[in-house]
Amino acid sequence: MKRLSERALIIAVTISLCLFGLGIGVACAANPQPYRVTLSKTGNAALDTLLRKSAQLETLRTKLKVSPFALIGRAQADQKRLLTVLHSEAYDSGTVAITINGLALNNPSLPSLLRRAPAQPPAQVVVKIALGPMYTISAIKTPGLTNPVPVPALGIAVGATARAAPIIDARAHLQATLRNHGYAFAKVDPPIAYANITRHTLTVQYTVQQGPRVAVGAIQFSGAPALQRAFLARHILLRAGQPFSETALAKARNQLLALRVFSSVSAKTASTPNPPGQVPITFLLQAEKPHRVEIGASYSTDQGISADASWTDRNLFGRAQRLKFSIGATGLGSSTGKSIVLQPGYDAKAAYKVPDAFQPGQTFTADIGALRAYLPAYNRTGVLANIGLERPWSKYIDLRYGLGYIGEQVRQEGISRRYNLVQLPLSLRYDTTHSLLNPTQGMRITLRITPSVPLSGGSGVFLNTELIGNTYINLEAPGRGVLALRGVLGRIFGASQFQIPPDQRFYAGGTGTVRGFTYQTVGPLFANGVPQGGTAIDAAEIEFRQRIGKSFGIAPFVDAGQVAANGTPFTGTPRVGVGIGLLYFTRIGPIRLDLGVPVNRPPGGASFAVYIGLGQAF
């Protein structure tokens, strides 16, 4: 009872002090302590933004509340942090002054003031920035460097603004350049800067341990017993005796990864030359499992469900030869716009790929398959076979050419015809993107030229040409906001519309051309609404891919396109579709659901279309 009375008395006294504190000079301290921040302007908008983002007084004000004494600590930390920002932007004589309720941080009265400060009004934190003169680089010293050739690789020069980032980055640039000039053991120490506060300049010094200049020595491969080492040695462009270069080493590593038989590849250089003047290199290889099974599926309202399964041998005969068997089912539950139909088709294929065929860097491909497809424009049953060669023309350009055969039965508008075609496909691709399923920058441009020679079926010789371009503009790094654009332009020469087999004509509508429209229905139609196909096509797609949080995203889009029967692009009936994509990002690529709506749909056309699949739409 006595303890309870003492506690009640303490509470009563505290309440009384809070209620009547103004009269006797006592106030209730706020804990946590709310505050407001005023950050002075420097006249440099970009620098102001950087300072504001760096100030935890600003960024944590509402996210992480603080006690009165912790507020002083946060301000002291920001004073150092903001001073570092000024120095990094070449304002080495800049100053940062912070006050709380008019008192400097080192004022001995400040803790007592905050101890009595109430919650209202909030404490006033004022940050004053004085830039001072901007510093420049007066001299660059590289003690230990005897070869002056790599000096321009520093990326900085006398007279340049002494910003920290370029000065720090110069060290890595110089070291990489030295190692690419044969100095495999070169090391560059972190820079040391000497300031002249009178002239407002910096002298920057990079101490170099250059080491001997060496050539590539013996090349070994560890961890690939199933692959012939002689094949690996021929496959990479790295050769014993050539000047050592880290760039060449990285290129060889990428060439080994491109075989798709290794899960990881790393290059290990010897710690010392052996023999003198040479550095041995060992590639440490981790092999993938020899076989791979894949199962996939996609769905769209116009083409229904498609499902496929495949089995792959990654290294059939010990030289990264790849054999793949696949089988797929198509057209399960497709929509004509009026009803759901069940017309299951199939697509079975065997594909064989041989790297370094006939010469390094060239790939031989061969495949044979059988299919049956029920599409809005026609039904098709056939056998297809192709052989071809793929070779890099330059860093970003690939050339593909070959020979193909098509033997098929095609039915359109109640008329069934047999066609036998020999084709000579040629394609040229320029690709600077970094991802197949989720590109965020760069471009892809593909030119396809396919002469077709009929062996039977009544069609004439014709030439199919198609130009496809995709561009990706990264608006919000890293890949969180991407503007994606796609264009298609095609024309068939040498034959009129109905001289060409129905499956070789151009069609538009659906994913890849104009979403929102039923597959193949953009273009000339028969009287009953069945697509005819045309001899010219043009289409454009534009969408903005915005990532939301870590795993989700949206992609509003607008598509437009037309197909003409007279062989001249831009002369058909334009069709426009709009919609939005919903994305869920996984490690291998985004799972995507698109809803498209036709703006000017033809009579009897579907009022919307839904597409589900793995990877971006283009």
HELIX and SHEET records of a PDB file:
HELIX    1   1 LYS A    2  LEU A   19  1                                  18    
HELIX    2   2 GLY A   21  ILE A   24  1                                   4    
HELIX    3   3 ALA A   45  SER A   54  1                                  10    
HELIX    4   4 GLN A   56  THR A   59  1                                   4    
HELIX    5   5 PRO A   68  SER A   88  1                                  21    
HELIX    6   6 LEU A  110  ARG A  116  1                                   7    
HELIX    7   7 VAL A  151  LEU A  154  5                                   4    
HELIX    8   8 ALA A  164  ASN A  180  1                                  17    
HELIX    9   9 ARG A  229  HIS A  235  1                                   7    
HELIX   10  10 GLU A  246  ALA A  258  1                                  13    
HELIX   11  11 GLN A  497  GLN A  499  5                                   3    
HELIX   12  12 PRO A  502  GLN A  504  5                                   3    
SHEET    1   A 4 TYR A  35  LEU A  39  0                                        
SHEET    2   A 4 ALA A 123  ALA A 130  1                                        
SHEET    3   A 4 THR A  95  ILE A 100 -1                                        
SHEET    4   A 4 LEU A 103  ALA A 104 -1                                        
SHEET    1   B 3 THR A 136  LYS A 141  0                                        
SHEET    2   B 3 THR A 201  GLN A 205  1                                        
SHEET    3   B 3 ILE A 192  ASN A 196 -1                                        
SHEET    1   C 2 LYS A 187  VAL A 188  0                                        
SHEET    2   C 2 VAL A 208  GLN A 209 -1                                        
SHEET    1   D 3 ALA A 215  SER A 222  0                                        
SHEET    2   D 3 GLN A 278  ALA A 287  1                                        
SHEET    3   D 3 PHE A 262  THR A 269 -1                                        
SHEET    1   E10 HIS A 291  SER A 300  0                                        
SHEET    2   E10 GLY A 304  ASP A 313 -1                                        
SHEET    3   E10 ARG A 322  LEU A 332 -1                                        
SHEET    4   E10 GLY A 345  VAL A 354 -1                                        
SHEET    5   E10 THR A 363  TYR A 374 -1                                        
SHEET    6   E10 ASN A 379  PRO A 392 -1                                        
SHEET    7   E10 ILE A 397  GLN A 412 -1                                        
SHEET    8   E10 ILE A 415  GLN A 423 -1                                        
SHEET    9   E10 GLY A 442  SER A 456 -1                                        
SHEET   10   E10 LEU A 426  ASP A 431 -1                                        
SHEET    1   F 8 HIS A 291  SER A 300  0                                        
SHEET    2   F 8 ALA A 609  LEU A 614 -1                                        
SHEET    3   F 8 PRO A 590  PRO A 598 -1                                        
SHEET    4   F 8 ARG A 575  PHE A 585 -1                                        
SHEET    5   F 8 PHE A 552  ALA A 564 -1                                        
SHEET    6   F 8 ALA A 536  ILE A 548 -1                                        
SHEET    7   F 8 GLY A 481  PHE A 493 -1                                        
SHEET    8   F 8 PHE A 462  GLU A 476 -1                                        
SHEET    1   G 2 SER A 334  SER A 335  0                                        
SHEET    2   G 2 ILE A 340  VAL A 341 -1                                        
END                                                                             
